[in-house]
Amino acid sequence: MSFFQLSLIAAVALLGPVLAFPRKWHLPMVLGQLLAGIAIGRTGLGLVDSADPTFTFVAEVGFALIMFVAGTHVPVRDRAIRPALGGGALRAAIAGALAAGVGTAIAFAFGTGHAPLYIVLLASSAAALFLPIVDSLRLTGPKVLTTTAQVAVADIACIVALPLAVDPPNAARAALGAAAVAACSVVLFFVLRWLEVSGTRGRVHDVSEERKFALELRIQLALLFALSGLAVAGHVSVMLAGFSFGLVVAAVGEPRRLAHQLFAVSDGFLGPVFFVWLGSSLDLRALAGTPGMVLLGICLGVGTLLVHGSLRVLGQPLPLAVLSASQLGVPVAAATIGSQLDLLEPGEASALILGALITIGAGAAAGSRAARAFAPNAPAPAG
């Protein structure tokens, strides 16, 4: 990877803001960045190599930071989240039960024997997509809060369950890795909470602001990368490390100055690099020679939308239900792990990504609908 390629990546990532600029379209920036990656990657012009170790590592750093920022956006300290958490967890559980039936049926129909994997995919949500869309479109209200809780619960559960579903023989190792990350996150919460209550964090903040040291950002990034390293060593996705640490920081209380600094690092550089890398890694041409896998990808995408859209009967507005079905990290991790371990059928990895793209497209359209109903000054939704 060269500086010219990095310049190209940063330049094409501007397609995200370009598509999101017209307010009447209500499109998230993520969509444009993914399309840009597809255009210059394996599916399109081949100007960048998604397998390049440097590109891959920088993208993984960006993914960890995206998940961290997503975790900090969960309103853990908001009292309204407590009743919303119960409703969100219930919806996530119902979606999981529905996914069990649909995922088993899809695995049986295509004869892949990967029912556990499909169940996790169908039940998953992507906080890394949902929360930035909610934030960029300024969606508010109790129903949005409940859906946020649902997405957070589903994301954490599926991140933990994915290694167990993809590679059952090594499930114990992955479970230990997830437990280690969770335990360290709990320890970090108590340490950071003590620093906050004792006033130590405040004194460090004052010195850092006066002397322009950016100490809080440096410390948070060091802790995030250490936790991500633990996740990788434990054969767990950095998704879990980033999101868990983000929840810890949200629970302790994120300083406003740190939030601005993280926005600059994540949304200004590393986040767009990750989304462009993700788009560039997709080889949609590989599906052309395997029509059965094209159908599998369509079934996975439509099945996910049906599973989450079915929650409309519980009173969840359909745009939010469809938006919660948007997938990102779990399908990508499933395709990566499955390909590395040679556990998937030819073309199946691309089918997983195709299914995710279907949910992302539907989620973008649903976000546009939701913006009209749940954004500030929008008319009250009918249901």
C-alpha positions as CSV (number, residue, x, y, z in Angstrom):
1,M,0.0,0.0,0.0
2,S,1.4,3.4,-1.0
3,F,0.6,7.0,-0.2
4,F,-1.0,7.4,-3.7
5,Q,-3.3,4.5,-2.9
6,L,-4.1,6.0,0.5
7,S,-4.9,9.3,-1.2
8,L,-7.2,7.5,-3.6
9,I,-9.0,5.8,-0.8
10,A,-9.5,9.1,1.1
11,A,-10.7,10.7,-2.1
12,V,-13.2,8.1,-3.2
13,A,-14.5,8.0,0.4
14,L,-15.8,11.5,-0.2
15,L,-18.6,9.8,-2.2
16,G,-20.2,9.1,1.2
17,P,-20.7,12.8,2.1
18,V,-21.6,13.6,-1.6
19,L,-24.5,11.1,-1.6
20,A,-25.5,12.1,2.0
21,F,-25.5,15.8,1.2
22,P,-29.0,16.2,-0.3
23,R,-31.1,16.2,2.8
24,K,-34.2,15.0,1.0
25,W,-32.4,11.7,0.1
26,H,-31.7,10.8,3.8
27,L,-28.8,8.5,2.7
28,P,-26.2,7.5,5.3
29,M,-22.5,8.2,4.5
30,V,-21.7,4.5,4.9
31,L,-23.5,3.6,1.7
32,G,-21.4,5.9,-0.5
33,Q,-18.2,4.7,1.0
34,L,-19.1,1.1,0.4
35,L,-20.0,1.8,-3.2
36,A,-16.7,3.6,-3.6
37,G,-14.8,0.6,-2.3
38,I,-16.7,-1.7,-4.7
39,A,-15.8,0.6,-7.6
40,I,-12.1,0.5,-7.0
41,G,-11.8,-3.0,-5.5
42,R,-12.1,-6.6,-6.6
43,T,-15.5,-6.1,-8.2
44,G,-14.6,-3.0,-10.0
45,L,-11.4,-1.4,-11.3
46,G,-8.9,-3.3,-9.1
47,L,-7.0,-0.2,-8.1
48,V,-6.5,-1.3,-4.5
49,D,-5.8,-4.7,-3.1
50,S,-8.0,-5.5,-0.1
51,A,-5.6,-8.4,0.8
52,D,-2.7,-5.9,1.3
53,P,-1.6,-6.5,5.0
54,T,-1.2,-2.7,5.7
55,F,-4.6,-1.9,4.1
56,T,-6.2,-4.7,6.0
57,F,-4.6,-3.8,9.4
58,V,-5.5,-0.1,9.1
59,A,-9.1,-1.1,8.1
60,E,-9.3,-3.4,11.2
61,V,-8.1,-0.5,13.4
62,G,-10.9,1.6,11.8
63,F,-13.4,-1.2,12.5
64,A,-12.4,-1.4,16.2
65,L,-12.7,2.4,16.4
66,I,-16.1,2.4,14.7
67,M,-17.4,-0.2,17.1
68,F,-15.9,1.8,20.0
69,V,-17.7,5.0,18.9
70,A,-20.9,3.0,18.3
71,G,-20.7,1.7,21.9
72,T,-20.2,5.3,23.2
73,H,-23.4,6.3,21.4
74,V,-25.5,3.8,23.3
75,P,-27.2,6.0,26.0
76,V,-26.3,3.7,28.9
77,R,-26.6,6.5,31.5
78,D,-30.0,7.6,30.2
79,R,-32.6,6.4,32.7
80,A,-35.0,5.8,29.8
81,I,-32.7,3.1,28.5
82,R,-33.6,0.8,31.4
83,P,-37.2,0.1,30.4
84,A,-36.1,0.3,26.7
85,L,-33.4,-2.4,27.4
86,G,-36.0,-4.9,28.5
87,G,-38.1,-4.3,25.4
88,G,-35.1,-4.4,23.2
89,A,-33.8,-7.6,24.7
90,L,-37.2,-9.2,24.3
91,R,-37.3,-8.2,20.6
92,A,-33.8,-9.5,20.1
93,A,-34.7,-12.8,21.6
94,I,-37.8,-13.1,19.5
95,A,-35.8,-12.3,16.4
96,G,-33.3,-15.0,17.4
97,A,-36.1,-17.6,17.7
98,L,-37.5,-16.6,14.3
99,A,-34.0,-16.8,12.9
100,A,-33.6,-20.3,14.2
101,G,-36.5,-21.5,12.0
102,V,-35.6,-19.5,8.9
103,G,-31.9,-20.3,9.1
104,T,-32.5,-24.0,9.5
105,A,-34.8,-24.0,6.5
106,I,-32.3,-22.2,4.3
107,A,-29.5,-24.5,5.3
108,F,-31.7,-27.5,4.6
109,A,-32.9,-26.1,1.2
110,F,-29.3,-25.5,0.0
111,G,-27.7,-28.5,1.7
112,T,-24.8,-26.6,3.2
113,G,-25.1,-27.9,6.7
114,H,-24.4,-24.4,8.0
115,A,-27.7,-23.8,9.9
116,P,-25.9,-22.4,13.1
117,L,-24.1,-19.9,11.0
118,Y,-27.2,-18.8,9.1
119,I,-29.1,-18.5,12.4
120,V,-26.5,-16.1,13.8
121,L,-26.5,-14.0,10.6
122,L,-30.3,-13.8,10.4
123,A,-30.5,-12.7,14.1
124,S,-27.7,-10.2,13.9
125,S,-27.8,-6.4,13.7
126,A,-25.0,-4.0,13.1
127,A,-24.6,-1.3,15.7
128,A,-21.7,0.0,13.5
129,L,-24.3,0.8,10.8
130,F,-27.4,1.5,12.9
131,L,-26.0,4.0,15.4
132,P,-24.2,6.2,12.8
133,I,-27.4,6.2,10.7
134,V,-29.5,7.2,13.7
135,D,-27.0,9.8,14.7
136,S,-26.6,11.3,11.1
137,L,-30.3,11.4,10.5
138,R,-31.0,12.6,14.1
139,L,-33.6,10.0,14.9
140,T,-35.1,10.4,18.3
141,G,-37.9,9.1,20.5
142,P,-38.8,6.1,22.7
143,K,-39.2,3.7,19.8
144,V,-35.8,4.7,18.5
145,L,-34.3,4.1,21.9
146,T,-35.9,0.7,22.3
147,T,-34.6,-0.3,18.8
148,T,-31.1,1.0,19.8
149,A,-31.2,-1.3,22.8
150,Q,-32.4,-4.2,20.6
151,V,-29.5,-3.7,18.1
152,A,-27.0,-3.4,20.9
153,V,-28.1,-6.7,22.6
154,A,-28.3,-8.6,19.2
155,D,-24.9,-7.3,18.1
156,I,-23.1,-8.4,21.3
157,A,-24.9,-11.8,21.4
158,C,-24.1,-12.5,17.7
159,I,-20.5,-11.3,18.0
160,V,-20.0,-13.8,20.8
161,A,-21.9,-16.6,19.1
162,L,-20.3,-16.2,15.7
163,P,-17.0,-18.1,16.3
164,L,-19.0,-20.8,18.0
165,A,-21.3,-21.2,15.0
166,V,-18.6,-21.0,12.3
167,D,-16.0,-23.2,13.9
168,P,-17.7,-25.5,16.5
169,P,-14.5,-27.6,17.2
170,N,-12.8,-24.4,18.5
171,A,-15.9,-23.0,20.3
172,A,-14.3,-23.4,23.8
173,R,-11.3,-21.4,22.7
174,A,-13.5,-18.6,21.3
175,A,-15.7,-18.6,24.4
176,L,-12.7,-18.2,26.6
177,G,-11.5,-15.3,24.4
178,A,-14.9,-13.6,24.6
179,A,-14.9,-14.1,28.4
180,A,-11.5,-12.6,28.8
181,V,-12.5,-9.5,26.8
182,A,-15.7,-9.1,28.8
183,A,-13.8,-9.5,32.1
184,C,-11.2,-6.9,31.2
185,S,-14.0,-4.6,30.1
186,V,-15.6,-4.9,33.6
187,V,-12.3,-4.2,35.3
188,L,-11.8,-1.2,33.1
189,F,-15.2,0.1,34.0
190,F,-14.4,0.1,37.8
191,V,-11.0,1.6,37.2
192,L,-12.3,4.4,35.0
193,R,-15.2,4.9,37.3
194,W,-12.9,5.3,40.3
195,L,-10.7,7.8,38.4
196,E,-13.9,9.8,37.6
197,V,-15.3,9.8,41.1
198,S,-12.0,10.6,42.7
199,G,-11.5,13.6,40.5
200,T,-8.3,12.3,38.9
201,R,-9.8,12.2,35.4
202,G,-11.0,15.8,35.8
203,R,-7.5,17.0,36.9
204,V,-5.9,15.2,34.0
205,H,-8.5,16.7,31.7
206,D,-7.8,20.3,32.9
207,V,-4.0,19.8,32.4
208,S,-4.5,18.2,29.0
209,E,-6.8,20.9,27.8
210,E,-4.5,23.7,29.0
211,R,-1.4,22.2,27.6
212,K,-2.9,20.7,24.4
213,F,-1.7,17.2,25.4
214,A,-4.8,15.2,24.2
215,L,-4.1,12.8,27.1
216,E,-7.6,11.4,27.3
217,L,-7.6,10.5,23.6
218,R,-4.2,8.9,23.9
219,I,-5.2,6.8,26.9
220,Q,-8.5,5.7,25.4
221,L,-6.8,4.6,22.2
222,A,-4.1,2.7,24.1
223,L,-6.8,0.9,26.1
224,L,-8.9,0.2,23.0
225,F,-5.9,-1.3,21.1
226,A,-4.9,-3.4,24.1
227,L,-8.4,-4.8,24.4
228,S,-8.4,-5.4,20.6
229,G,-5.1,-7.2,20.8
230,L,-6.6,-9.4,23.6
231,A,-9.6,-10.2,21.3
232,V,-7.4,-11.1,18.4
233,A,-5.2,-13.3,20.6
234,G,-8.4,-15.0,21.9
235,H,-9.6,-15.6,18.4
236,V,-12.5,-13.1,18.8
237,S,-13.4,-10.3,16.5
238,V,-12.2,-6.8,17.4
239,M,-15.9,-5.9,17.1
240,L,-16.4,-7.3,20.7
241,A,-13.4,-5.4,22.0
242,G,-14.4,-2.0,20.5
243,F,-18.1,-2.2,21.3
244,S,-17.5,-3.4,24.9
245,F,-15.0,-0.7,25.6
246,G,-17.4,1.9,24.1
247,L,-20.1,0.8,26.4
248,V,-17.7,1.1,29.3
249,V,-16.8,4.7,28.4
250,A,-20.5,5.5,27.8
251,A,-21.3,4.1,31.3
252,V,-18.6,6.2,33.0
253,G,-19.4,9.3,31.0
254,E,-17.6,10.5,27.8
255,P,-16.1,14.0,28.0
256,R,-17.4,16.2,25.2
257,R,-13.9,17.1,24.1
258,L,-13.0,13.5,23.8
259,A,-16.1,12.9,21.7
260,H,-15.0,15.6,19.2
261,Q,-11.5,14.1,19.0
262,L,-12.9,10.6,18.4
263,F,-15.2,12.0,15.7
264,A,-12.1,13.5,13.9
265,V,-10.1,10.2,14.1
266,S,-13.0,7.9,13.3
267,D,-15.3,9.7,10.9
268,G,-12.6,11.7,9.3
269,F,-10.1,9.0,8.4
270,L,-10.1,5.4,9.9
271,G,-13.9,4.9,9.5
272,P,-14.0,5.7,5.8
273,V,-10.9,3.6,5.3
274,F,-12.6,0.6,6.8
275,F,-15.8,1.0,4.7
276,V,-13.8,1.5,1.5
277,W,-11.8,-1.6,2.4
278,L,-14.9,-3.6,3.0
279,G,-16.4,-2.6,-0.4
280,S,-13.1,-3.3,-2.1
281,S,-12.9,-6.8,-0.5
282,L,-16.2,-7.9,-2.1
283,D,-15.8,-10.0,-5.2
284,L,-19.4,-9.9,-6.5
285,R,-18.1,-11.3,-9.8
286,A,-17.4,-14.6,-8.1
287,L,-21.2,-15.1,-7.8
288,A,-21.6,-15.1,-11.6
289,G,-20.3,-18.6,-11.9
290,T,-22.4,-20.0,-8.9
291,P,-26.0,-19.1,-9.5
292,G,-27.0,-21.3,-6.6
293,M,-25.0,-19.0,-4.3
294,V,-26.6,-16.0,-5.7
295,L,-29.9,-17.4,-4.7
296,L,-28.5,-18.3,-1.2
297,G,-27.4,-14.7,-0.8
298,I,-30.8,-13.4,-1.8
299,C,-32.5,-15.8,0.6
300,L,-30.2,-14.7,3.5
301,G,-30.8,-11.0,2.8
302,V,-34.6,-11.4,2.4
303,G,-34.7,-13.8,5.3
304,T,-33.0,-11.3,7.6
305,L,-35.5,-8.6,6.5
306,L,-38.4,-10.9,7.2
307,V,-37.1,-11.9,10.6
308,H,-36.6,-8.4,11.8
309,G,-39.6,-7.0,9.9
310,S,-41.8,-9.5,11.7
311,L,-41.3,-7.5,14.9
312,R,-43.7,-5.0,13.4
313,V,-46.5,-7.1,15.0
314,L,-45.0,-6.1,18.4
315,G,-45.6,-2.5,17.7
316,Q,-42.1,-1.7,16.3
317,P,-42.4,0.8,13.3
318,L,-41.5,-1.0,10.1
319,P,-38.8,1.5,9.1
320,L,-37.0,0.9,12.4
321,A,-37.5,-2.9,12.1
322,V,-35.9,-2.9,8.7
323,L,-33.1,-0.6,9.7
324,S,-32.3,-2.9,12.6
325,A,-31.8,-5.7,10.1
326,S,-28.8,-4.0,8.5
327,Q,-25.8,-6.2,8.8
328,L,-22.1,-5.5,8.5
329,G,-19.4,-6.9,10.8
330,V,-21.0,-10.3,11.5
331,P,-21.3,-11.4,7.8
332,V,-17.8,-10.0,7.0
333,A,-16.3,-11.8,10.0
334,A,-18.2,-15.0,9.0
335,A,-16.9,-14.9,5.5
336,T,-13.4,-14.1,6.6
337,I,-13.2,-16.9,9.3
338,G,-15.0,-19.4,7.1
339,S,-12.6,-18.7,4.1
340,Q,-9.5,-18.8,6.2
341,L,-10.5,-22.2,7.8
342,D,-11.8,-23.5,4.4
343,L,-15.2,-24.2,6.0
344,L,-17.5,-22.7,3.4
345,E,-18.7,-23.9,0.0
346,P,-17.3,-22.3,-3.2
347,G,-19.0,-18.9,-3.5
348,E,-20.6,-19.1,-0.1
349,A,-18.5,-16.3,1.4
350,S,-19.6,-14.0,-1.4
351,A,-23.2,-15.1,-0.8
352,L,-22.9,-14.0,2.8
353,I,-21.8,-10.6,1.7
354,L,-24.5,-10.4,-0.9
355,G,-27.1,-11.0,1.8
356,A,-25.5,-8.2,3.9
357,L,-25.6,-5.8,1.0
358,I,-29.3,-6.5,0.5
359,T,-29.9,-5.6,4.2
360,I,-27.7,-2.5,3.9
361,G,-29.7,-1.3,0.8
362,A,-33.0,-1.9,2.6
363,G,-31.7,-0.2,5.7
364,A,-30.7,2.9,3.8
365,A,-34.2,3.1,2.3
366,A,-35.7,2.5,5.8
367,G,-33.5,5.2,7.3
368,S,-34.9,7.6,4.8
369,R,-38.5,6.7,5.9
370,A,-37.5,6.8,9.5
371,A,-36.0,10.3,9.2
372,R,-39.4,11.6,8.1
373,A,-41.1,10.1,11.1
374,F,-38.5,10.3,14.0
375,A,-36.3,13.2,13.2
376,P,-36.8,16.5,15.1
377,N,-39.8,18.5,14.0
378,A,-41.1,15.5,12.0
379,P,-44.8,14.6,12.3
380,A,-45.6,11.9,14.9
381,P,-45.5,8.4,13.4
382,A,-48.7,6.5,13.1
383,G,-47.3,3.3,14.9
